Amino acid sequence: MIDYAKVDFAKILRRYDVEAQNETTPEAVAKTMLPKDPVLYKVAECVLYMKFKDVGPATSEALKTKDALDIINNGLVVGMECVAKLYAEHIYYLPEIMMAAKTMEIGIAIAEKQIPGGRTTKGTVVMHAAEGDPHDIGKNIAAVMMRSSGYTVIDMGKDVAVDDVVAKVKEVKPFLVTGTALMTTTMTAFPRAASKLVAAGINIPFMAAGGAVNRDFSESFDLGIYSEKAPQTPPIADKILEGYDWKRIRAEWDDIVGA
Amino acid sequence: MAKYTKMAYSSPDEMVFGHAKEPVSYGFGIKVGAGRVIPELNYGPRPGSEASPEKLRKEYVDYISKDVLNRCVTLGFPDVQLETEWISQMGDPKMATPVVEGQRAICEKFHEEYGINCAVRQTIPDQREAEEGYRPGMNGKHSYPEHLFQCAEVACENGADVLSCETLGGKELGDYATTNGDIVAFLFGIGYLGSIDMEYVWKEFVNIAKKNKVIAGGDTNCSGANTSMFMAGGMLDQDVQRTYSAVTRAISAARTLVAWEQGASGPDKDCGYEGPICKAIAGKPCAQEGKNCQCAHADLQGNLMAQVCDLWSNESIEYHPEFGGTSVQCWMGSLGYEVALMNTAIQCNKEKDLRDLYMITDRERGPEGHILAYDNAYKIGQAIVSEGNNYYLRAKAAGLTAAKLIKEHNDAKELQLTRKQREVLEGIIKDLEALPDDEDKFFEYCCKKYADVPNFTLKNYGL
């Protein structure tokens, strides 16, 4: 092998990942964001540190002195907001998001039982991966992120036929439908589904995403909007709930996702 | 079938691009691993071309294949391998057959007319879904397992030179593992169950290929280790740590190897970045991709992956117009000239120098490339063959060896890691070292721990 002992790798490549490391710690974020109330703090802390074995007992304990909605909104959800902040700052990564979301859902399931009629959802979204496409990891991640943001997700899975998507939308009347595709020959299902929705008088945004899909394609058909990465889905959904239609989402997309 | 328990190469330095211990010949004059590197061009049809069999045939044969072969002649390239990765619609024989027949015919025409060496790799789609069942007879709605073997028959009966597939066995656990950062789940899903699935599938593929006198090439862990690498992304991406994806790559080598143990002869698939490890063990030719596949995706080892390749691929490019011709022609030029450089190095007896330069440029770009540098890949290969007869133990040995190599080289300041990459790496070593040496105990532990992973069922693996 050529002797590379004296090679100055800084002249060949640059490790931006090493240079860009953030000094912030989860503990520092916890200090500024977690609730001051000790009972709610304990619940939120379980989410922040992904203690899914502890969150059940902590939530049950909190229910002895606190209202269920208070525990959810000011404990569990706040813990998840800390996690989102850590993710945005490159301190937490996808596995932490997934485990924290799982932890939060355990707590919410326990607290919700004390709410007559259950917890109100922010809205319902139908999600699927295109017909012929066996890859749905991106959709699954986005689904977790939508659930942890308070939305109800109807997950239709992968390899879903266009007519099945349209039928499900007619049935559950979501405010948003999403589709992911890894292949250019399967993403063509999205404009077909959208046009059937339009023909049925349904005017909700159709988020087209996935490895094969780009913004230009997503915006090439009526109803179509784009999401580049799974974490962009909840902020876009929030705007739709605020009253943005698909045209306005397109127009303000960069600002909404912080691109 | 016998498993690999010793290395094909006596030292890492023996490995070089263009030479394999067991070269393979096929098609119209193609010889892989026999002293020169062959460019392999892969392409995707435009959206809409799947509308009918005639449209699809025209796209693949009259446009794509013809454009590629013409560009090879224009630029004076002596060899080319086409690779057709079947789109899902080609699961229907009416869609697939005209494409396979047409590509063979056009290769024959160019070979006769110009003497260019050419062949077609037909990579059939594995559309099996864990929820419907991985094996024939499980009565899934789409009968995907039955279609998988039917596709192999259609490809081999109608003119494929090489049969390949990107099988999905273990994916349900692999996806769970990567999204949750759980290396044990990856080892169980990809290293263990994935190998069992490979054994089942490739035994049949090899039978079908032999029956039709077609070369059974090999596989890749695209659906596992590539998912992990893709999500780990570039320098500033934030979904998966690259120390995790590096270890998944090592584990995947133990799985990809199974196709060759079942009788496939190589070349394996280009997107199997685990190729250097597999080649070190088996001596069969491997296809790789890197710097000339930026049309499909970015990776952090674009030069390094050329170090010991036998076919050099662009991964895939959608057919469309560019300033320099069609997209397939432009990327053919890019591939062909890179391969010409490698072959020039061989002719000038400088192939080991070029190999090392390719490797050194990316060796410290990140942990994924680091463990694939041929000297490290060789060590991972040695770990695999030391436990060669046991799917679990060899996959675990591969992962643990890769993780320890990264740690050792980080300690020695040869390879930089972020704190998070290091933290994840140490967790991986701890988790893998805590596993039992007994396969039955591991199996029992994992079945219990991952019982609730969506769509996981032992029935898919005949267990």
Interface residues (C-beta under 8 A of the other chain):
Chain A: M1 I2 Y4 V7 F9 I12 L13 R15 Y16 D17 V18 A20 Q21 Y87 H90 I91 Y93 L94 P95 E96 M98 M99 G132 D133 P134 H135 I137 N140 I141 G157 K158 D159 M183 T184 T185 T186 M187 T188 G211
Chain B: D13 G44 P45 R46 P47 G48 S49 E50 I87 S88 Q89 D126 Q127 R128 E129 E131 H142 L168 K171 D175 T178 T179 N180 G181 D182 S223 T227 F230 M231 M235 L236 Q238 D239 V240 Q241 R242 E318 D353 D356 L357 I360 T361 D362 R363 E364 R365 G366 D375 Q416 L417 T418 R419 K420 Q421
